[in-house]
């Protein structure tokens, strides 16, 4: 089949099933985002993604879980409407900018709930889309960028583990890992051979540290280079008057020359082979003298005495936030939590079970120690580099991004100008 025949075939295929073009070396990308949650950075990161959308083969946008029963796909469709206003000018710069209708076709709704104790639940439009894209006859790996919950990825891996070899996962962890701890626990437990970059703190270098002088300050950059620059620029500035974009390093990582080498470094960070993924189980209430690694999975196990109500419920309350506990088949209750920062933690349990209600405890989390040996159990897992020279205050690895601050912000400003002037 000659190239003209290939082009004819590509145009004949439905929008939701793009063909592989032999001359397309761009990374294949699915973004899973908790857009519409309590943080504005996903909206900003999506603006950044859209002005760089000609540089990746964007195959999916998934609205991931955040809170019960919330349909977040509408936020994806809203930002695509904004992109459509700038599309005509962007298209003059590159024919590889995806058409707005193409983006609408690949916008998918992920799960509406966080995973239960298994770490997976019901298939979703988002999880099925990950599987469908991974199964395509395309020699390029499929990059799944996790900006929010991990549930749709966990569900896809559960439903079809055979896709693992095609996946490259860049996970913005930290707070997302805290909420998606059950899904994360499932992935580490059942799929340790998955290729993963687990970025728990390095991402903070995008908005913290580096050159913040003059027009490179988080607020001054938006005032000088974003506000009033096309529909997307105004949208960005209207979301928040300062730079955050904490999910954007996952995209800029792919724009570097060596995405298969996380140790090489670049705008998306520099990483080291992960040590065994820490998981600590307490069968007795811990105290503040008990020390765990920050970002570890902490399993608090309780065996309450006394009669249980007909429908027992229990929540772990930490820092004013609540995390659902689950009773396992042996009668024990488990509460999973992942501390997102180094500090002394305290918790209590709120429950309609009198043997659980009011139980309390605490522990201390400390940042990972440098120089830990790479895990043999997780041969393709990478994480933040704990080396002191790459830390920015408490944020390990952050300087491997913030050192490039002037470069990546000025490049973003230049990209946004494409929305103003046709080439």
TINU-623854 format. One record per residue: x, y, z of N, C-alpha, C in turn. Coordinates in steps of 0.05 Angstrom, whole numbers, plus 5000, padded with zeros to 4 digits. Layout:
// residues N
XYZXYZXYZ
...
This chain:
// residues 423
501749765000500050005000501850255000
501350434981503050674980502050884999
503551115001502851315021500151445016
499451484990496851604984494651414993
495051154989492950964998492750975029
495050995043494951015072493451265081
493951485067492551735074489551705070
488751585047485951545042484651375063
486051155071485050985092484751135119
486651305125486651455150484251645151
483651775129481451965128478751825129
478751575121476251425121475551315148
477451295166476951175192475351375210
473751275228472351445247474351615264
473351845273475052015289476051875314
474451695325475251565350477251345346
477951285321479851065316482051165297
483851335306485951435289487851215280
488851225256490651025246493551115253
495350925252498150985257499451075231
500551315231502051415208504951345211
506051215191508751115194510851325199
510251575190512151795194511651955219
509751865236509152015260510651895284
512652045293514251955315513552095341
511452245341510652385366509752185387
510052245412509152055433506052045434
505051805436502151765440501451835469
499251985473498752085500495752065506
495251965530492651995543493052145569
491352345574491452505599489052435615
489452355640487252315659487452535680
485352705682485452945698483052965716
483553065740481353125759480453415756
480253505732479353775726476653825739
476454055752473954125765474054065795
476353965805476553915833477154165849
478354135872478754365889481254525881
482754425863485254565854484854655825
485954895820485655015793487854925773
489854785782492154745765491554565741
489554385743488954225719487954395696
486354595702485354775681487754905667
489655005683491955135671493654935655
494054705666495654505652494354415626
491754415625490354355600490754575579
490754825588491455045569494154995557
496054935575498854885565498854645546
497454435553497354205535496254275508
494154435507492854495481494654675463
496254845474497955005457500454855448
500954625461503054445452501954185439
499354185433498053945424499053845397
500454005382501553915356504053745360
505153745384507653605389507253325400
504753255406504152985415501852875399
501652605399499252475386497252435409
495552625413493652615435491352425429
491152215445489152005439486951995459
487152135482484952125501485252335522
482852435531482652615554480552495572
481352415596479552275614479052435639
476452475645475752615670475752415692
477752425710478052225731476452285756
476352095775474652135798475652365817
473652495829474252675851471552735864
470952595885468352625899466252455886
464152415900462152225892460252335871
459852185850457752235830458152485814
460452585811460852835796461752775768
460352885749460952855720462853085712
465353025708467353225702467953255672
466853075656467353095627466453365616
464453485629463453745619465653955620
467453935639469654135641471554095618
472053845610473753805586472453925561
469853885558468453995535468454295535
468354415559468354705560470954825552
473154695560475754805553476354755523
475254545512475454495483474054715468
471754805478470355035466472055285465
473655325486475455555487477655515466
478755285465480855215445479855265417
477355205412476155245385476355535376
476155715394476356005387479156075377
481155935386483955985378484955795356
483255605350484255385332485055485304
483555665293484155755266487055865264
487856025283490556135283492655925290
492055755310493955545317494455365292
492355305277492555125254494555235233
494755495232496655615212499555555219
500055505245502755445254503455145250
501454975252501954685248499354545241
499354385221496954235213496554005233
498353965251498053745271496553825296
495654075297493854145319491253995315
490253845334487753685331485353865328
483553795310481053945307479353925333
477854135339476254125364474353875364
473153805342471453565342472953315348
475453305339477153075345477553055376
478053285388478453285417475853205432
473653305422471053225435470652925433
471452805410471152515406472852345425
475052455434476852305452476552385481
474752565487474152645515472352425527
473252315549471852085561471252135591
469052025600468452035629469651795643
471251855663472351645679470551575702
471551425721469951355744469051595760
466751575773465751795789466351755819
467451525826467951475855470851375858
472051425881474651315887474351015892
476450865887476350575888475950475917
474650255919474250125945476749965952
476549775971478949635981480449465961
478949375940480349215919482249385902
481549645901483149825883481949855855
479849705850478449725824475549665829
473849725809471049685813469649615787
468349815774466949775749468349905727
468249775703469449895679468050165673
469550355662468550615656469250675627
467950885617468650985590471651045588
472751155610475651225610477350975611
476750785628478450545630478350385605
475950365593475750215567477250355545
477350615546478850765526481850715528
482850705552485750635556486350365543
484650165548485049905537484949915507
482950045496482650055467485050185454
485950405465488350545453490850365456
491150235479493550065483493549825464
491249735456491149495438491649565409
491749815402492149885374494849795363
494849735338497249635324498949875318
500549945338502250185336504850125352
507150155339509650075353510350265376
509250505376509950695397508550625424
509850665446508550625472506350825476
504450765493502250945500502851065527
503251335528503851475553501151555566
500851465591498451535606499451735628
498551985626499352195645497152225665
497752165690495752175712495952435727
494052605722493952875736492052865759
490552655762488552635784488452355794
486052235796485751975807486951755790
487751535803488951305789486951085782
484451135788482450925787482050805758
481950975738481450875711483850715701
486250795708488550625701488450355715
487850365741487750115756485549925744
483250045737481149885725482049765699
483349925682484249815656486249585660
488049615679489949405684488649155695
486549195711485048955721483648815699
482348975681480648855660482348735638
484748835633486448725612489348765619
490548595636493348615644495248605621
494348495598496248465575497148725563
495848945570496549205558499049325572
499949205594502049335609504549395593
505349215575507749255560507649495541
505249585535505049815517504950085532
504650075559504150315574506750435586
506750695586508650855602507051045618
507351035644505651195662507351405676
506351655674507551875690505451965709
505951915735503951955756504652195773
502852395773503152615792501952505818
503752435837502852305862502252505883
503552475906503152665928500152675936
498852905933496052925941494252735926
494752685900493152495885493352205896
495752135904496251875916494751845942
494652065957493152065983490251985978
488952095958486152045953485751775938
487551705920487251465905488951235917
489251235943491051045956490250755950
487650695949486850415944487650335916
487150505896487950435869491050415867
492450595880495350585880496350315892
495150245915495850005929495449765911
493249755896492749535878494849525856
495549755844497549755823500249645833
501149745856503749655866503649355874
501349265883501148995892500948795869
499348855849498748665828500248725802
501348955798502649025773505449155778
507149025793509749145799511549175775
510949035753512549055729511749285710
509749435718508849665702511049875701
511250015678513250235674511950485685
513150595706511950825721514051025729
513451285725514751505739512851605761
513551565786511951655808513051915819
511852135811512752405818511052505841
512152485865510752565889511352855898
513752955891514453215899516053375879
517353235860518853375839517253585824
514653525819512953695803512753975815
513254005841513054275853515054475843
517154375830519054555818517954715795
515554645785514354805763513455085773
512655095798511655355809513155445834
515055295844516455365867519455365862
520855565871523755585867524455685839
527055655832527955745806528056055805
528256155780528356445776525556565777
524956705798522356825801522557135798
524657225786525057515784523457635761
522957895763521658035741519057905731
518957865705516457755694516357455697
518257325711518157035715516856965742
515857155757514457095781511756965774
510656815792508256665787505956845779
505757085792503557275785504457455762
506857545762507657735741507757605714
508357345713508357205687505557195675
503557145691500857135681500057415671
500657625687499957895679501357985653
503857905650505458005627505057825602
504757565605504957385582502457215577
500557215595498257035591495657185588
495057355607492557505607492257665581
489957625567489457765542490757645517
492057415521493357285498491557065488
489857125469488056925458485856845478
484056685469481856585486483056405508
485056245501486256055520487756215542
489156425534490556585554488656715574
486556825564484556955581483256745600
482856505589481656285605483556215627
486056185621488156115641488156325663
488356585655488456795675485856815691
483656755679481156765693480856545714
482156315710482156095729483556175754
485956295751487456395774489556585764
490256795780492156995770495056925774
495656675780498456605784498956325772
501456275765502356025754502255805775
501055575769501455335785502155105766
500255015751500754805730502354575741
501654465764503154255776503153995761
501353965742501253715726502853735700
503553975692504854025667507553885664
509153835685511653695681511353425667
509053295670508653035657508753065627
507653295617507653345588510453435578
511653625592514253725583516453515585
516053315603517853095603517952945576
515652915564515452775538516652935516
516853195519517953365497520953355497
522253235517525153215517526052995499
528752975496529852785476529952495485
529652445512530152175522527952085542
525452075534523352005553523551725565
525051545551525451275562527651265583
528851505589531051515608530451715630
528851645650528051835670530351955686
532651825686534951925701536352155686
535652205661537052395644536352685652
533952735660533253005668532253175645
530753385652529653565633527353735645
525753865629523654035639521653885656
521353625652519453475668520653335692
523253385698524453275722526453055717
527852995737529952785737529352585759
529452325754528452125772530551905776
530151745797531851515803530151265804
531451035800529950785803528850765831
526350685833524950675858526050435875
526050485901526550275921523850135925
523849915941521249785946519249985955
516849975944514750165951513850115980
514350315997513850276026510950246033
510350046048507649996058507949896087
506750046106507049986134504249916146
504149696159501649606172501849626202
499949756214499749776243497349616253
497849416268495649256279494849356307
496449546318495749686342495849986336
494250146349494350436343497150546346
498250676325500850786328500851046343
503251126352503551386366505451556349
505751806358507451986343510451896343
511151706361513851596361514251406338
512151316325512351126302512951296277
515051216263515951376240515451216214
514351346194513851226168515051416147
515451306123516451466101514151626089
514751886084512752046070512151926043
509651936035508551816011508251506012
508851396035508351106039505351046041
504650796038501950716044501850616073
500250736089499950656117497250516120
497350266131494950106134494450086164
492250206173491450206201489249986204
489849786221488049556223486849556251
484149526251482649516277480849276277
480649146300478848926305476949006328
474849146322473149256343471649036358
471249086384469648906401466849026403
465048856411462348946414460648896390
458048916393456148866372456249086350
456348996325456449176303453549246294
453149486284450449556273449949406247
447449406238446749256214448349346190
448849606187450449706165452649876175
454849756184457049906196458450086176
459250316185460750506168462850636185
465150696173467350826188468950996170
469851226180471551416165474051476182
476251486168478751586181478851886176
479052036198479052326197481852426202
483052556182485752656184485852936172
486853136188487053406178484353506167
482153426180479553516171478553386146
479953186135479153046112478352756120
476552636105475552376112476252166091
476951926100477751706082476151456091
474851336073473151106080474650866089
473850746111474950496120473250256110
474450026109473049786098473449546116
471349396120471549146135472248916116
474348766122475148546105473748286114
474148076099472747826103473347706131
475647766142476347656168475247816191
473748026185472548196206474148436213
476648456205478348686211477648916193
477849156205477449406190480149516182
480349606157482849726146482350006137
484150186145484050466137486750526124
486750576098489250646083489550946081
492051036085492651316083495451346073
495951556057498651616047499351906054
501251946073501952226080503352376058
502352606051503352756028505652946035
506252976061508453146069509653046095
512053146101513353056125512453226149
511153086168510253226192509153016212
508253116235506952946255503952936248
502952696245500152656238498552556262
496052626264494252516283491652446269
490252246279487752166266485752076288
483252066279481251936295479251796276
477751606287475751466271472951546279
471351606259468551676263466951446251
465251326268463751086259461151056274
459350906262456950826276457350566291
459750456290460450216305461750306331
460550246354461550346379464450246385
465250026374467949926378470050076362
469150236343471050396326470850696332
468450786337468051076340469851186362
471351396355473051536375475851416377
476351196364479151096364480951296352
483451316362485251526352488151436354
489851586341492651516341494151726325
496651666319498251856303500851726295
502451866279505051766271506552006260
509051966254510752176243511752076216
511552246196512652176169515152346164
517152216152519652356145520152306115
521552486102522052466074523952226068
523652106045525351876038528351936040
529851746049532751776051534051736024
536151886018537651845993539251585994
539951485970541751255967540450995973
537750975971536550715976536850535951
537350275954537950105931535450065914
535750055888533450015870532149745875
529549745873528049505878528249305855
528449045863528348835842525448765837
523648825856520848765852519548955832
520549205831519449415814521549495794
522049335774524349385756524049625738
521549715733521149945715519850175729
520350205754519050415770521150625778
520350885774522151105779520751295798
522251455813521051645831522851875836
522052065854523552305860526352235870
528252395861531052355870531352495897
531952345918532252465945534852615949
536652625929539252755933538853045943
540253125964539853385976540153615956
542053585937542553805918540153855899
538353665897535953695880533453775895
533753805922531453885938531154185939
528654275939528054555943526354575968
527754635990526454626016525554336022
523054286028522154016034521553846009
521653975986520753845961523053705947
523253445951525353295938525053285908
527253325894527353315865526453565851
525253755866524053995853526054165837
528554175846530454335831531154215804
530553965800531053855773529153965753
526954095762525154235745525554535747
525754645771525854935774528355065762
530454905758532855005745532255105717
530154995705529455055677527255265675
526555395698524155565699524155775676
526255925673526256135652525856015625
526955785619526655655593523855575588
522655425607519955315600517755525601
518155735618516055945618516256115594
518656185585518856345561517956195536
518455935536517455775514514355765514
513155745537510255745539509156015530
510456235538509556505529509656525498
511756425487511956435457509856265444
509256035456507155865445504455995446
503856135468501256265470500956485449
503056595440502856805419501756695393
501856435390500656315366497656365365
496456405388493556455388492856735379
494956905376494557185369494857245339
496857105328497657175301497856925283
496656935261496856715241499656725230
500756485224503456475213503456565183
